[in-house]
Amino acid sequence: MTKLESLLNIYEISEEDIKMIAELGERAIPLLDDYVEEFYTWLAPQPEFRQYFSDPNRLQHVKAAQKNYWHQVFIANVDDNYLSSRENLGIAHAKIGLSLSSYFSGMSKSLAFFQEALTDDSNPEYFDKQQIALAKLVHLETAVVVEAYSNVTQQKIEQQSRSLIEMSTPVTSIWDGVLMLPIVGILDSKRAQDLMHTVLAKIGETRSKVIILDISGVAVVDTAVANHIIKITKASKLMGCGCIVSGLSPAIAQTIVELGIDVDSLTTTATLSDALESALTAVGLRIVAG
């Protein structure tokens, strides 16, 4: 079953429903110009109108697109191209930042217009069935638009998250063969995995022999944090890169001991300067006082 077939089934849209929508379209399509003008008169006082549609050229383009949108609805040729156009609408709304609340209120206003403009007192029972059929198709479209909108929004969030992670994991080459990573803030499982990935990638890229992990900026050191650090050091060693953990304050050292964490595999220093001296010595360099 295709996605379109599945959606038609979920929203219980039958061939008879499609036929009734097309019949409505015979009366609705000639009214589309009036609909568009009334819609944008209603929208004009809204804050988002000034934000997105204040440019006259853009407004004319949007009006034409909206007229075409409802023309497609009332033609009722519901196929894969139709579905794709609705997905593209959701993508476009997400990219320009138009809120879903604006979309929902706009759809509500549109349905109210067509219900009032197309009312058929000669056969109210059949008209009610036509309105129900139209509402089902609009609900289907809304689901498609929202899904596409949400996908784009989620992609934006993930991209921003990756950017923040990259900013928060600045692995720096401070000398040929020596890397340093200052860890600041809270170290949870997700961030630890990202740190490990970044560290190992940088080690593989630079073929470094030593990396310094400075944890003086870590807010809390508990069992989980200590275990994350140990895992990073072990993974680094597997790639042939020694790891020095610097920035252990007396309080952090006492906490680690009280937690009973095995730190035999850790090389630690109290200060970053001590770590730098050890790292440079490991690559055959020596700091000489001037």
C-alpha positions, 0 to 999 in steps of 0.5 A: 500500500502506498503512502497516499492509499494509506492516508486515504484509508485512514481518513476514510476518503472514498471515491464518492467523497472525491466526486462530491468535492469535485462537484463542490469545485464547480461552484467554488473555483469561480469564487477563488478570486473573491476568496483570496481577497477576503482571506488577505483582508482577514490576514492583514491585521495579523502580526505575521502578515507584516512580517512575511507579506508586506512586500507587494510582489511577494504578496501577489506571488503568495495570493496566486499560489493560494488560489492554485492550492484551492483550485487543486483541492476542488479539482480533487485529482488526489494523486501522488503529485497532489500529495507531493505538492502538500508536502512541499507546502509544509517544507516551505512554511517551515523554511520561512518560519511561518508558524503552524498556528497561522496555518491552522487558523488560515485553514479554519478561515478558508473552510468557513468561507467556502461553507458560507459561500457554497451553502445549498439550501435546495439540498442541505442534506447532500451539501452537508455530505459534501462539506464532510468530504471536503473536511476529510480531505483538508484533514488529510492535507493538514496531516501531510503539511504538519509532518513535512513541517515537523521533519524540516524543523527537526532537521534544523534542530539536529543541525543546530545541535550538531553545531553546538556540539562542535562548538562545545567540543573544540579539540585543538592541536596545540603542538605537532602530535599534541591535542587538547580538549577543555570540557566545560559544563555537564557531561551526560551520556549523549555528550560523552558519545559525541566527545568520544567521536570527536576526539577519536576522529581528530586523533585519526586525522592528526595522528597525535600521540597525546591528548589532554582532557581538561576537566576543570570546567566540569560542573559535577563529577560523579560515577557516570562522569568519571566512567565517561572520562575513563572510556574516552581515555581507553578509546584514545589509547587504543588508537595509540594516543596517550591521554592526560586528564588535567584540572583535578581539584582536591574536591574532585579527587576526593569525590572520585576516591569516595566513589570507589572508581578505578583510576589506575588507567588514568594519567592525571595532573592537578593543573593544565600547565603540568599536563602541557609539560607532560604532553610535550615531554611525551613527544620528545620536547622539553620546556626550558626557562628563558 
